[in-house]
C-alpha cells in the first residue's frame, strides 16, 4: 500500500513496532476500500486518552489492531497473560484484546458523533473488530484456546524459516486470517464510499499525533503506555528536577486512572500521590476529580 492510503499519524520510535507496521503495509492492496492509520491518539467520551497502534479499513470491516512485539514465552494465569522474558522476570497483564475491544467501541462512538455533527444524521457505521497482532513470529504462545480468539501472527513470507508449532508464526496470519478473510456476512462489506467517508470523519472525531513524552508537573511521561486497562494506563516516567545521579538510582512509572468515587457528597479525592524507589512526593488538589498514583517500576 502506498502512502496516499496509509497515514502515519505519528512515526514510531520503536524498531520492532516499525517492522510490524511495515509488514502489514506491504500486505495491504493499494486500492479501494483499503486505508490505514498508524500510531494516533483520541480522547474517549469518558475523558480517557486512548492510543491506537493501527486502524485498517478493509473489505470486511474496520480493524483496530494492537501490536505486541514481545519476545520470550506467553502463558496464562486465570484471565491474565504472563510474559516470561528472555532476560528474566515475568510481566503480568490483561489480555490486550480486552482493551482493544474497548477502544474500538469508543472510537466508533466518536465517529457516530462526528457524523451527526456534520449533519449526516445517524449513519450506519461499519463493523468494527478488535485484534492483537503478535509480530514476533518466534515468541512462544502457550495460551489456552479460549484466550487465542482475536490473536494473530505474521503472514508467512517466501524464504522464511519453517514455522515452529507453539509460536506466533503458527497463529492465524494477520492478512489471510483477518484482513483478507472471507466475509461471513455480506452486510459487513465496506464500499469505497464508506471508506472515503470514514477518512473524512476520523479527523473530525479528534484523532491526533501520539506524543513521545508528556509532562505531569515535574514528571516526564514516556509514551506510549507500556501497559493499559479499560480504566487505567501505566507510563514510564522520570523526575525532571532530580539530579541525574538521583534519577538514575531508581525507575518509576505513572498510573493514570479514572476518578475515584467521592467518599462523601461534595468531597473530592486527592488528584496526585507519587512515590518512587529514589524518594517520595505527595501533593493534593481539590481542583480536579482525576487522580493518579506513582509507584516503583516493575522489574
C-alpha positions in Angstrom: 0.0 0.0 0.0 1.3 3.4 -0.9 1.4 6.4 1.5 -1.6 8.0 -0.1 -3.8 5.3 1.6 -1.5 4.7 4.6 -1.5 7.6 7.0 1.4 7.6 9.5 -0.1 9.9 12.1 3.0 9.6 14.3 6.2 7.9 13.3 7.1 5.0 15.6 10.2 5.3 17.8 10.4 1.5 18.2 12.2 -0.7 15.6 10.1 -3.7 16.3 6.8 -1.7 16.0 8.1 -0.2 12.7 8.8 -3.6 11.4 5.3 -4.8 12.3 3.7 -1.8 10.7 5.8 -2.2 7.5 4.8 -5.9 7.4 1.1 -5.0 7.3 1.6 -2.1 4.9 3.3 -4.4 2.4 0.3 -6.8 2.5 -2.5 -4.2 2.0 -3.6 -3.6 -1.6 -3.3 0.0 -2.9 -6.9 0.1 -3.9 -10.4 0.8 -2.6 -11.7 0.3 0.0 -8.3 -0.3 1.8 -7.0 2.5 4.1 -4.9 2.6 7.3 -3.8 4.9 10.0 -1.0 4.2 12.4 0.0 5.5 15.8 -2.6 8.0 16.8 -4.5 9.0 19.9 -8.0 10.1 20.6 -9.9 11.2 23.7 -12.9 8.9 24.5 -16.2 10.4 25.7 -15.2 9.2 29.2 -12.2 11.6 29.0 -9.6 8.8 28.7 -6.7 9.3 26.4 -6.5 6.3 24.1 -3.6 5.2 21.9 -4.1 3.1 18.7 -1.3 1.3 17.1 -3.1 0.6 13.8 -6.5 1.1 12.3 -7.3 -0.6 9.0 -10.3 -0.3 6.7 -10.6 -3.5 4.7 -13.3 -5.0 2.6 -14.7 -6.9 5.6 -14.8 -4.1 8.2 -12.7 -1.8 10.3 -10.0 -3.4 12.4 -8.4 -1.8 15.4 -5.1 -3.7 15.9 -2.9 -3.7 19.0 0.7 -4.6 18.1 2.7 -6.6 20.5 6.3 -7.4 19.6 7.1 -9.4 22.7 9.9 -12.0 23.0 10.1 -15.0 25.2 7.1 -17.0 26.2 3.4 -16.2 26.8 1.3 -18.2 29.3 -2.0 -17.6 31.1 -2.7 -17.1 34.8 -6.5 -17.2 35.1 -7.8 -14.4 32.8 -4.3 -12.7 32.8 -1.4 -13.1 30.4 2.1 -13.7 31.7 5.2 -12.8 29.6 8.3 -14.8 30.6 11.0 -12.5 29.3 14.3 -13.9 27.9 16.2 -11.5 30.2 14.4 -12.9 33.2 11.4 -11.7 35.2 7.8 -12.1 34.4 5.2 -9.4 33.5 1.5 -10.0 34.2 -1.2 -8.1 32.4 -4.7 -8.3 31.0 -5.4 -9.9 27.7 -4.7 -6.9 25.3 -7.8 -7.8 23.3 -10.0 -6.5 26.1 -8.6 -3.0 25.8 -8.6 -3.2 22.0 -12.3 -4.0 22.2 -13.0 -1.1 24.5 -11.1 1.3 22.2 -12.9 0.1 19.1 -16.3 0.8 20.7 -15.2 4.2 21.9 -13.8 5.2 18.5 -16.9 4.0 16.8 -19.0 6.2 19.1 -16.8 9.2 18.3 -17.3 8.7 14.6 -21.0 8.5 15.0 -21.0 11.7 17.0 -18.8 13.4 14.3 -21.2 12.2 11.6 -24.2 13.7 13.4 -22.3 17.0 13.9 -21.8 17.1 10.1 -25.5 16.8 9.5 -25.3 13.2 8.4 -27.9 12.0 10.9 -27.1 8.7 12.4 -25.3 6.8 9.6 -24.9 3.1 9.8 -21.3 2.5 11.0 -19.4 -0.4 9.5 -18.5 -3.5 11.5 -15.6 -2.8 14.0 -13.4 -5.6 15.1 -10.5 -5.5 17.6 -7.4 -7.7 17.1 -4.0 -8.3 18.6 -1.0 -8.8 16.3 1.9 -10.7 17.8 4.5 -9.6 15.3 7.5 -11.6 16.6 7.0 -15.0 14.9 9.3 -16.7 17.4 7.6 -15.8 20.6 6.3 -19.0 22.2 2.5 -18.9 22.7 1.3 -21.2 25.4 -2.2 -19.7 26.0 -5.4 -21.7 26.3 -7.6 -21.8 23.2 -10.2 -19.6 24.6 -7.6 -16.8 25.0 -6.4 -17.1 21.4 -9.6 -15.5 20.0 -8.7 -12.4 18.0 -5.0 -13.1 18.3 -2.9 -13.2 15.0 0.6 -13.7 13.9 2.7 -12.6 10.9 1.9 -13.6 7.4 4.3 -16.3 6.1 6.8 -14.9 3.7 8.6 -16.9 1.0 12.1 -17.8 2.2 11.2 -17.7 5.9 12.3 -20.5 8.2 9.7 -23.3 8.7 7.0 -22.3 11.2 7.5 -23.8 14.6 4.5 -25.2 16.4 3.5 -23.2 19.5 4.9 -19.9 18.3 3.2 -16.7 17.0 4.2 -17.9 13.5 1.7 -20.7 13.8 -1.2 -18.4 14.7 -3.8 -17.3 12.1 -1.9 -14.8 9.8 -2.8 -11.1 10.1 -3.6 -10.8 6.4 -5.1 -14.1 5.2 -6.6 -14.9 8.6 -8.1 -11.5 9.3 -7.8 -8.6 6.9 -8.4 -10.7 3.8 -10.5 -13.4 5.4 -13.7 -14.4 3.5 -16.7 -12.3 4.6 -19.0 -14.2 6.9 -21.8 -11.6 6.5 -22.2 -9.6 3.3 -23.6 -6.7 5.3 -20.1 -6.1 6.7 -18.7 -5.4 3.2 -17.1 -1.9 3.0 -17.9 0.1 -0.1 -15.4 2.7 -1.5 -17.8 5.4 -0.5 -18.0 4.2 3.1 -14.2 4.0 3.2 -13.8 7.6 1.9 -16.4 8.8 4.4 -14.5 7.3 7.3 -11.4 9.0 6.1 -13.1 12.4 6.4 -14.7 11.6 9.8 -11.6 10.4 11.6 -10.0 13.9 11.8 -13.4 15.3 13.0 -13.5 12.6 15.7 -10.3 14.1 17.1 -7.5 11.6 16.2 -4.2 13.3 16.9 -0.4 12.6 17.0 0.8 10.4 19.7 3.3 12.4 21.9 6.5 10.7 22.7 6.7 12.5 26.1 4.2 14.5 28.1 4.6 16.3 31.4 2.6 15.9 34.6 4.1 18.5 36.9 7.7 17.7 37.2 7.3 14.2 35.8 8.0 13.5 32.2 5.9 10.5 30.9 7.2 8.3 28.2 4.6 7.5 25.5 3.1 5.1 24.6 1.8 3.5 27.8 3.7 0.2 28.4 0.5 -1.3 29.9 -3.1 -0.3 29.8 -6.5 -1.4 31.0 -10.1 -0.3 30.5 -9.8 2.5 33.2 -6.0 2.9 33.6 -2.7 3.4 31.7 0.8 2.9 33.0 3.7 5.1 31.7 7.5 5.0 32.4 8.4 8.3 33.9 11.4 10.4 35.2 11.5 13.3 37.5 13.0 16.3 35.6 14.1 18.2 38.8 16.1 15.4 40.4 19.8 15.5 40.0 20.9 13.0 37.2 22.6 10.6 39.8 19.5 10.5 41.9 17.2 10.0 39.0 19.4 7.1 37.8 19.1 5.3 41.1 15.6 4.1 40.5 12.9 4.0 37.9 9.3 4.9 38.2 6.0 4.6 36.5 2.9 6.7 36.5 -0.6 5.3 36.6 -3.4 7.4 35.1 -6.8 6.3 36.2 -10.5 7.3 36.1 -11.6 9.4 39.1 -12.4 7.6 42.3 -16.0 8.0 43.6 -16.1 10.6 46.3 -16.2 9.4 49.9 -19.0 11.8 50.6 -21.2 14.2 48.6 -19.3 17.3 47.6 -15.9 15.9 48.6 -13.1 15.1 46.1 -10.2 12.8 46.3 -6.6 13.9 46.1 -5.5 14.3 42.5 -1.9 13.1 42.7 0.0 10.8 45.0 3.5 9.9 43.9 6.5 7.8 45.1 9.5 6.0 43.7 12.5 4.0 44.7 14.5 7.2 45.0 12.2 9.2 47.2 8.7 10.3 47.6 6.5 13.3 46.8 2.9 13.8 47.9 0.6 16.6 47.0 -3.2 17.0 46.8 -5.6 19.3 45.0 -9.3 19.7 45.0 -9.4 21.3 41.6 -9.8 18.0 39.7 -11.6 14.7 40.3 -8.9 12.9 38.3 -6.4 11.0 40.4 -3.1 9.2 39.7 -0.5 7.1 41.5 3.2 6.9 41.0 4.7 3.6 42.1 8.0 1.8 41.7 8.5 0.4 38.2 8.0 -3.3 37.7 11.2 -5.3 37.2 
